[in-house]
Amino acid sequence: MKHVFILTVLLATISLDLLGQSLESGKFKAVEVQAEYPGGMQNFYDYISDSLKYPLNAKANQIEGVVYVQFVINSSGEIVDSMTQVVRTENEELNDEAVRLINNSSDWIPAKLTDDGSNIKQQRVMPIRFILPKEKKRRKR
């Protein structure tokens, strides 16, 4: 299952990478340093792969798809649970698990502003791809 899911997330991390929001002003500003998962994105992919619990009904019905989850990493690096939401989905049965995975991830290293290097919150959109492992075909003897 791990190798299947790594393909899932490796496709892309869609982010509003050029923007961060200053907590004081509420205005969006250029981000110099993007918010980063501790140890890099490979660690994030490993976390997703290890933690994914394929929804039982979706698994039983062979449902696969991509869920795009929008979330906010605050200036302390924490995911703001109340701001996590699905922005696009191929199948709603997968949504809750995708949101759970994002909200339960470790704290991130926060984004920094270009002008003064201060930590700011950043909004990101991450695709979570659900792919069931393909069954191996039996050889005829």
DAURQUI-V972036 format. One record per residue. N is the residue number from 1. RES is the residue in one small letter. SS is DSSP state (~ for helix, > for strand, _ for the rest). PHI is phi as a letter, one per 30 degrees, with the letter a starting at -180 (999 if undefined). PSI is psi as a letter, one per 30 degrees, with the letter a starting at -180 (none if undefined). Layout:
n->N res->RES ss->SS phi->PHI psi->PSI
n->N res->RES ss->SS phi->PHI psi->PSI
This chain:
n->1 res->m ss->_ phi->999 psi->e
n->2 res->k ss->~ phi->d psi->e
n->3 res->h ss->~ phi->d psi->f
n->4 res->v ss->~ phi->d psi->e
n->5 res->f ss->~ phi->d psi->f
n->6 res->i ss->~ phi->e psi->e
n->7 res->l ss->~ phi->d psi->e
n->8 res->t ss->~ phi->e psi->e
n->9 res->v ss->~ phi->d psi->f
n->10 res->l ss->~ phi->d psi->f
n->11 res->l ss->_ phi->e psi->e
n->12 res->a ss->_ phi->a psi->l
n->13 res->t ss->_ phi->b psi->j
n->14 res->i ss->_ phi->d psi->k
n->15 res->s ss->> phi->b psi->l
n->16 res->l ss->_ phi->d psi->i
n->17 res->d ss->_ phi->d psi->f
n->18 res->l ss->_ phi->c psi->f
n->19 res->l ss->> phi->b psi->k
n->20 res->g ss->> phi->b psi->l
n->21 res->q ss->> phi->c psi->k
n->22 res->s ss->_ phi->d psi->k
n->23 res->l ss->_ phi->d psi->e
n->24 res->e ss->_ phi->d psi->e
n->25 res->s ss->_ phi->c psi->f
n->26 res->g ss->_ phi->i psi->g
n->27 res->k ss->_ phi->c psi->l
n->28 res->f ss->> phi->d psi->k
n->29 res->k ss->> phi->b psi->l
n->30 res->a ss->> phi->d psi->k
n->31 res->v ss->> phi->c psi->k
n->32 res->e ss->> phi->d psi->e
n->33 res->v ss->> phi->c psi->k
n->34 res->q ss->_ phi->d psi->l
n->35 res->a ss->_ phi->d psi->k
n->36 res->e ss->> phi->b psi->k
n->37 res->y ss->> phi->d psi->k
n->38 res->p ss->_ phi->e psi->k
n->39 res->g ss->_ phi->i psi->f
n->40 res->g ss->_ phi->j psi->l
n->41 res->m ss->~ phi->d psi->f
n->42 res->q ss->~ phi->d psi->e
n->43 res->n ss->~ phi->d psi->e
n->44 res->f ss->~ phi->d psi->e
n->45 res->y ss->~ phi->d psi->e
n->46 res->d ss->~ phi->d psi->e
n->47 res->y ss->~ phi->e psi->e
n->48 res->i ss->~ phi->d psi->e
n->49 res->s ss->~ phi->d psi->e
n->50 res->d ss->~ phi->d psi->f
n->51 res->s ss->~ phi->c psi->f
n->52 res->l ss->_ phi->d psi->k
n->53 res->k ss->_ phi->c psi->j
n->54 res->y ss->_ phi->d psi->k
n->55 res->p ss->_ phi->e psi->k
n->56 res->l ss->~ phi->e psi->e
n->57 res->n ss->~ phi->d psi->e
n->58 res->a ss->~ phi->d psi->e
n->59 res->k ss->~ phi->d psi->e
n->60 res->a ss->~ phi->d psi->e
n->61 res->n ss->_ phi->c psi->g
n->62 res->q ss->_ phi->h psi->h
n->63 res->i ss->_ phi->d psi->k
n->64 res->e ss->_ phi->b psi->l
n->65 res->g ss->> phi->l psi->a
n->66 res->v ss->> phi->c psi->k
n->67 res->v ss->> phi->c psi->k
n->68 res->y ss->> phi->c psi->j
n->69 res->v ss->> phi->c psi->k
n->70 res->q ss->> phi->c psi->k
n->71 res->f ss->> phi->b psi->l
n->72 res->v ss->> phi->b psi->k
n->73 res->i ss->> phi->c psi->j
n->74 res->n ss->_ phi->d psi->l
n->75 res->s ss->_ phi->d psi->f
n->76 res->s ss->_ phi->c psi->f
n->77 res->g ss->_ phi->j psi->g
n->78 res->e ss->_ phi->d psi->k
n->79 res->i ss->> phi->d psi->k
n->80 res->v ss->_ phi->d psi->j
n->81 res->d ss->~ phi->e psi->e
n->82 res->s ss->~ phi->d psi->f
n->83 res->m ss->~ phi->c psi->g
n->84 res->t ss->_ phi->d psi->k
n->85 res->q ss->> phi->a psi->l
n->86 res->v ss->> phi->d psi->k
n->87 res->v ss->> phi->c psi->f
n->88 res->r ss->> phi->a psi->k
n->89 res->t ss->> phi->b psi->l
n->90 res->e ss->_ phi->c psi->f
n->91 res->n ss->_ phi->a psi->k
n->92 res->e ss->~ phi->d psi->f
n->93 res->e ss->~ phi->d psi->f
n->94 res->l ss->~ phi->c psi->f
n->95 res->n ss->~ phi->e psi->e
n->96 res->d ss->~ phi->e psi->e
n->97 res->e ss->~ phi->d psi->e
n->98 res->a ss->~ phi->d psi->e
n->99 res->v ss->~ phi->d psi->e
n->100 res->r ss->~ phi->e psi->e
n->101 res->l ss->~ phi->d psi->e
n->102 res->i ss->~ phi->d psi->e
n->103 res->n ss->~ phi->d psi->f
n->104 res->n ss->_ phi->c psi->g
n->105 res->s ss->_ phi->d psi->l
n->106 res->s ss->_ phi->d psi->l
n->107 res->d ss->_ phi->d psi->k
n->108 res->w ss->> phi->c psi->l
n->109 res->i ss->> phi->d psi->k
n->110 res->p ss->_ phi->d psi->l
n->111 res->a ss->> phi->d psi->l
n->112 res->k ss->> phi->b psi->k
n->113 res->l ss->> phi->d psi->k
n->114 res->t ss->_ phi->d psi->e
n->115 res->d ss->_ phi->d psi->e
n->116 res->d ss->_ phi->b psi->g
n->117 res->g ss->_ phi->i psi->g
n->118 res->s ss->_ phi->d psi->l
n->119 res->n ss->> phi->d psi->k
n->120 res->i ss->> phi->b psi->l
n->121 res->k ss->> phi->d psi->l
n->122 res->q ss->> phi->b psi->k
n->123 res->q ss->> phi->c psi->k
n->124 res->r ss->> phi->b psi->l
n->125 res->v ss->> phi->b psi->k
n->126 res->m ss->> phi->b psi->k
n->127 res->p ss->> phi->d psi->k
n->128 res->i ss->> phi->c psi->j
n->129 res->r ss->> phi->c psi->k
n->130 res->f ss->> phi->c psi->j
n->131 res->i ss->_ phi->b psi->k
n->132 res->l ss->_ phi->d psi->k
n->133 res->p ss->_ phi->d psi->k
n->134 res->k ss->_ phi->d psi->k
n->135 res->e ss->_ phi->d psi->k
n->136 res->k ss->_ phi->d psi->k
n->137 res->k ss->_ phi->d psi->k
n->138 res->r ss->_ phi->d psi->k
n->139 res->r ss->_ phi->d psi->k
n->140 res->k ss->_ phi->d psi->k
n->141 res->r ss->_ phi->c psi->none
